[in-house]
Amino acid sequence: MKKLRLMALIGMLAIVTGVSAQLNLGIKGGVNMSNLVYDDEIDDKNPKIGFNVGLALDYEFLPSSAIQTGLFFTTKGFKAVDATLDTEYTENLMYLQLPLHYAYKVDVTPGTRVVFHAGPYAAYGVGGSREAKVGNLMGEWDVDKIFGDENRQYKPFDAGLGLGVGAEFGPLLLDLGWDMGLVNISNADNGNVKNQNAYLSVGYKF
């Protein structure tokens, strides 16, 4: 009898959880400001402007709690500028990125919520480019070979931690966040290079 009661209680909890849970699919996109951290220090580089776009998945299992994930195409890298020599060097790294964040949502007004989220991410490099500009002359190379096993290439796998704060205005989304890479993507024997990226995204959930 006790086992039957326990099973009935578990079943009721599962039904309540399933009913209260809400799964939302959305699209998001925005602007990135990225850099590469060398030996745990940022050199005198200017942040590189890039973009992010992809599908977002929000699994709200409690009124104020959710798991947020998705699949995003995002650009990272760095830019170095020497005004004295009139030169500019840019490395553009392109990734497919999968975040997995816990989100806590605070109701502000009916239909409006502030969202705090944090968690790990994993990414894989799918391409990129190196560009050098001297005066009015510009060259681009290694478009398909920026990731690989050689010293001048980067390891394709990246992972780290992300955090952010956003807002939900009904179906409209706004998100400001920061991703800190924890994986050394350098192939050099003594190299230590990590990704760092801040982003501002807008979106729509269906």
Secondary structure, DSSP 8 states (H G I E B T S, - for coil): -HHHHHHHHHHHHHHHHHHH-EEEEEEEEEEEEEEEEETTB--S-B-EEEEEEEEEEEEEEETTEEEEEEEEEEEEEEEEEETTTTEEEEEEEEEEEEEEEEEEEEEEETTEEEEEEEEEEEEEEEEEEEEEEETTEEEEE-SS-SBSSSTTSB-SEEEEEEEEEEEEETTEEEEEEEEEE-S--B-STT--EEEEEEEEEEEEE-
